[in-house]
C-alpha cells in the first residue's frame, strides 16, 4: 500500500487514556512525516486542542490539517488558517437541548473552548459520588466525558457553565453532546435519530456519548474536502479510528484501521484491526505494514 495521507481520530485512537501519545507511535509517525506523508487529525475536539498534540508530531512545521468538532472546522496545521467553519444556530441549540432534557440525561452545548452543560437533578448525586470514588478534587466540574461519568474538562475548555433552561442559550454553538450510561444511551439513540437525523449529523463517539453537528459537517465530508485540496485519491489514504463518529472517515477511504478498543460496529467495518490505543495501536500497525 502506498500511503500519502494518514488520518487519525484523537481520543481512544492516537491518544492514550492519560491524553498522551505513546513514544512508539510518535516515532513511527515522525518517520512517516519525514517521507512527506500528510497528517490529518480528526476529532470531536476543537482545533486548539488538536494543535497541542499536533505540535508533538511536528505538524507546526509541515503542511497538515486539523478537522475539529467532527468536521465543523478545517484548519491548516502550519499556518493555522481556518479553511471552513460551520455552526449550529442558537434556535437549533435550544430546540435540541429542550428535546433531550425531559429524558433526564446530561446534554451540553460546545464551541471553541467553552461548554454550556445541562445536568438533570437526579444525576447530580450520582456524579458527586463518582467524583469522590475516583479521587477527583471537589472543584472538578461535574461534566461528563466521552468515556466517564465525570471528566475534568478544564484541560481543554476554559469556560464551563451550567444551566437549567434552554432559553439561557444566547449564541451559536458547534455541537451538542448527550451523555449517559451505555444501556440508557443505547435506548435513546434511535429516538434521537428519528427526531433529528434528517436535519443533523448524529454519531456515537463511544457507548456513553452521542454528538450532534450540522448536517453538512461530519469528519468524512471534511476529509473529502482535504483530499481534494491535496489531490490525494482514497487509495492512498490510511485512516485510524475507534468510534462511530469515525465511520464517515471510513466512508471516504479504502484502507481503514480500527483500534483494539474500538466499538464493535467500527471493527466490523474496518479493513484491519490493530492493538488498542493503550498498546501503541497506531505505531504497531505502521511497523507491521512497513510503509
C-alpha positions in Angstrom: 0.0 0.0 0.0 1.3 3.4 -1.0 0.3 5.9 1.8 0.3 9.6 1.1 -2.0 10.7 3.9 -2.6 9.4 7.4 -5.9 10.4 9.2 -6.2 9.8 12.9 -9.0 10.3 15.5 -7.7 11.5 18.8 -9.4 10.2 22.0 -9.3 6.4 22.1 -7.1 6.3 18.9 -4.0 8.5 18.8 -4.2 9.4 22.5 -3.9 7.1 25.4 -6.3 7.4 28.3 -3.9 9.9 30.0 -4.1 12.1 26.9 -0.6 11.4 25.8 0.8 9.9 22.6 2.9 6.7 23.1 6.5 7.0 22.2 6.5 4.1 19.7 3.5 5.7 17.9 5.1 9.2 17.9 8.4 7.9 16.5 6.6 5.9 13.7 4.5 8.9 12.8 7.5 11.2 12.7 9.1 8.7 10.3 6.1 8.9 8.0 6.0 12.7 8.1 9.7 12.7 7.1 8.7 10.8 4.0 6.2 13.5 3.0 3.0 11.9 4.3 0.3 14.4 5.1 -1.2 14.2 8.6 -4.8 14.9 9.4 -6.0 14.9 13.0 -9.8 14.5 13.0 -11.6 14.8 16.3 -14.7 15.9 18.2 -12.5 18.4 19.9 -11.7 21.9 18.6 -8.5 22.7 16.7 -6.7 24.4 19.6 -6.6 21.0 21.4 -5.6 19.2 18.2 -2.8 21.7 17.7 -1.3 21.0 21.1 -0.9 17.3 20.2 0.0 18.0 16.6 2.9 20.1 17.7 4.4 16.9 19.3 4.2 15.3 15.8 5.9 18.2 14.1 2.8 19.4 12.4 3.6 23.1 13.2 6.4 22.8 10.5 4.6 20.6 8.0 1.5 21.1 5.9 -1.2 19.1 7.6 -4.8 19.6 8.7 -6.9 19.7 11.8 -10.5 18.5 11.3 -12.2 19.8 14.5 -15.6 19.2 16.1 -16.4 16.3 13.9 -16.0 18.2 10.7 -17.3 21.6 11.8 -13.9 23.2 11.2 -10.9 22.6 8.9 -7.6 24.3 9.9 -4.2 24.2 8.3 -1.6 22.9 10.8 1.3 25.0 9.7 -0.4 28.4 9.1 -3.5 27.9 11.4 -5.6 29.3 8.6 -9.3 28.4 9.1 -10.5 26.9 5.8 -14.0 26.1 6.9 -16.3 26.6 9.9 -20.0 25.6 10.2 -22.2 26.2 13.3 -25.5 25.4 14.9 -27.8 28.4 15.2 -29.0 29.5 18.6 -32.5 28.4 17.9 -31.3 24.9 16.8 -29.3 24.5 20.0 -32.3 25.5 22.2 -34.5 23.0 20.3 -32.2 20.1 20.7 -31.4 20.7 24.4 -35.1 21.2 25.1 -35.9 17.9 23.4 -33.3 16.0 25.4 -33.9 17.4 28.9 -37.2 15.7 29.6 -35.4 12.3 29.2 -33.3 13.2 32.3 -29.9 12.9 30.5 -27.0 15.3 30.5 -26.8 17.5 27.5 -24.2 20.1 26.7 -23.6 22.7 24.0 -19.9 23.1 23.0 -17.9 25.6 21.0 -14.2 26.6 20.9 -13.1 26.4 24.5 -16.5 26.7 26.2 -19.2 24.2 27.4 -22.7 25.0 28.5 -23.9 22.0 30.5 -27.4 21.0 31.5 -27.4 18.2 34.1 -30.7 16.8 35.5 -31.1 17.0 39.3 -31.3 13.1 39.8 -27.9 12.8 38.1 -26.0 15.2 40.3 -25.7 13.0 43.4 -24.5 10.1 41.2 -21.9 12.3 39.7 -20.7 13.6 43.0 -20.3 10.0 44.3 -18.4 9.1 41.1 -16.1 12.1 41.5 -15.3 11.0 45.1 -14.9 7.4 44.2 -12.3 8.4 41.5 -10.4 10.6 44.0 -11.1 13.8 42.0 -10.8 17.2 43.7 -14.1 18.7 44.9 -13.7 21.7 42.5 -13.7 19.4 39.4 -16.8 20.4 37.4 -19.4 17.6 37.1 -19.3 17.5 33.3 -19.3 14.0 31.7 -16.6 13.0 29.2 -16.5 10.6 26.3 -15.5 7.7 28.5 -16.5 8.7 32.0 -19.4 10.0 34.1 -17.2 12.9 35.3 -14.1 14.0 33.4 -12.0 17.1 34.2 -12.9 19.1 31.1 -10.9 22.1 32.3 -7.9 20.6 30.5 -9.5 21.5 27.2 -12.2 24.1 28.0 -11.5 27.4 29.7 -15.2 28.2 30.2 -17.7 25.8 31.7 -21.2 26.9 32.7 -24.2 25.1 34.0 -27.8 25.8 33.0 -31.4 24.8 33.8 -33.4 26.3 30.9 -32.6 26.0 27.1 -33.7 29.6 26.7 -30.5 30.6 28.5 -28.6 29.8 25.3 -27.9 33.1 23.6 -25.4 32.3 20.9 -24.4 29.7 18.3 -22.5 26.5 19.2 -20.6 23.9 17.2 -22.1 20.7 18.6 -24.4 19.2 21.1 -23.3 16.2 23.3 -25.6 13.8 25.1 -24.0 11.7 27.9 -25.4 8.8 29.9 -24.7 5.2 30.9 -24.4 2.8 27.8 -27.7 1.0 28.3 -29.7 4.2 28.6 -28.0 5.9 25.7 -28.4 2.8 23.5 -32.2 3.0 24.0 -32.2 6.8 23.5 -30.2 6.8 20.3 -33.0 5.6 17.9 -35.3 8.2 19.5 -32.8 10.9 18.7 -32.2 9.6 15.2 -35.9 9.6 14.5 -36.3 13.1 15.6 -33.2 14.8 14.2 -31.3 12.6 11.7 -32.7 14.4 8.7 -31.5 17.7 9.9 -28.3 17.0 11.7 -25.3 14.6 11.7 -25.6 12.3 14.7 -22.9 9.8 15.8 -22.0 7.8 18.8 -18.4 8.6 19.8 -18.5 5.9 22.5 -21.0 3.7 24.2 -21.8 6.6 26.6 -21.6 9.7 24.3 -23.6 11.0 21.3 -22.7 14.1 19.3 -24.9 16.2 17.0 -23.4 18.6 14.5 -24.7 20.5 11.4 -25.9 18.1 8.7 -23.2 19.3 6.3 -20.5 18.7 8.9 -19.1 15.3 9.6 -15.5 14.0 9.6 -15.9 12.3 6.2 -17.2 15.4 4.4 -14.3 17.5 5.8 -11.8 14.8 4.9 -13.1 14.7 1.3 -12.5 18.4 1.1 -9.0 18.0 2.3 -8.2 15.1 -0.1 -9.5 17.2 -3.0 -7.3 20.1 -2.0 -4.3 17.8 -1.8 -5.3 15.8 -4.8 -4.8 12.6 -2.9 -7.0 9.7 -4.0 -8.7 7.4 -1.5 -6.4 4.5 -2.4 -3.5 6.4 -0.8 -5.2 7.4 2.5 -4.9 5.4 5.8 -7.5 6.1 8.5 -7.4 5.1 12.2 -10.5 5.3 14.4 -12.4 3.8 17.3 -15.9 5.4 17.4 -18.9 5.6 15.2 -18.2 9.3 14.5 -15.1 8.0 12.7 -17.2 5.9 10.2 -17.7 8.9 7.9 -13.9 8.8 7.5 -14.0 5.2 6.6 -16.7 6.0 4.0 -14.2 8.2 2.1 -11.3 5.8 2.1 -10.3 2.2 1.4 -7.6 1.5 3.9 -9.3 1.7 7.3 -8.0 0.6 10.7 -10.0 0.1 13.9 -8.2 0.3 17.3 -8.4 -2.8 19.5 -10.6 -0.8 21.9 -12.9 0.4 19.1 -16.7 -0.1 19.2 -17.7 -3.4 17.6 -19.6 -1.6 14.9 -16.4 0.1 13.9 -14.3 -3.1 14.0 -16.9 -4.9 11.8 -16.5 -2.3 9.0 -12.7 -1.7 9.2 -10.3 -3.3 6.8 -7.9 -4.0 9.7 -8.0 -4.2 13.5 -4.8 -3.2 15.4 -3.8 -3.1 19.1 -5.6 -0.7 21.5 -4.7 2.9 22.0 -3.0 1.9 25.3 -0.9 -0.6 23.5 0.7 1.5 20.7 -2.0 0.6 18.2 -1.1 3.1 15.5 2.7 2.6 15.9 2.4 -1.2 15.9 0.3 -1.2 12.7 2.7 1.2 10.9 5.7 -1.0 11.8 3.8 -4.2 10.8 2.9 -3.0 7.3 6.3 -1.4 6.8 5.1 1.7 4.9 
